[in-house]
Amino acid sequence: MIKKIAYILLSIWPTAILANEPRDWQLGFQKSASKSMDDIVWFHDYMLVPIITAITAFVLFLLLYVCVKYRASKNQVPSTTSHNTLIEVIWTLVPCLILIVMAVPSFKVLYSQDEIPKADVTIKAIGYQWYWGYEYPDENIIFDSYMIDEKDLKENQPRLLAVDNAVYVPVNKVVKVMITANDVLHAWALPSFGVKRDAIPGRINETWFKADRTGTFYGQCSELCGIKHAFMPITVNVVSEEEYNKWLEEAKVKFAKDEIKNNIKVAKKIKDIKLK
């Protein structure tokens, strides 16, 4: 019984269980792995939750107060008051002030996510029905990432989250992610990094993260995209710079992108025209 209670309490505060993936009975955020997610968690825990709790308690108190004080047995003749100017001013100004207090840190978090620092690694994520494709434009690497079927899962690989080809990034480096789609709307989301951007056909959205610890982090497509929407997981392995460089060497052979020779052909034609 004590173990069950302890398990439930740990589920309520998931930051205490070092989760890089969703857990059974989890009610809050996954453990943060970036500054952006730290800001989001702080805003939620120390701004939104106290305000929501205070408003809920105050409204509950008013409801109980009105039910007791103005019950029919104590008020045979009901009040004919239709309005009160002071109260109406208060209930207009106080919500406005609350929103202003919330807006200041909220805008700070939003702008920090939109302002992309100089990137150390650039990745392009393309949403397909129903898998993700990835490119490392600076490294001439391209590959597809499919969910591993349940029957093929290895030990410690989570169901519906593990993929055959994961993304690799170095720890403590700025990673810029360019996100688009090939067919319908998708969304590239990684909770531990505080990242979520829509993938829209014909348009490229950008986001970034800087992982502050190593590990394997999981996300999923977060935009309804068809019958297999639930089977588009995202796996990112954050490794040391040495491990990342080693992976790059292997990936450049395994996932080498075919060189496009169109530019060479066009340049040759222009040169031939000039010679004529």
Summary of the structure (lengths in Angstrom):
residues: 276
radius of gyration: 26.4
end to end distance: 89.8
largest distance: 106.2
contacts: 751
relative contact order: 0.13
helix: 42%
strand: 24%
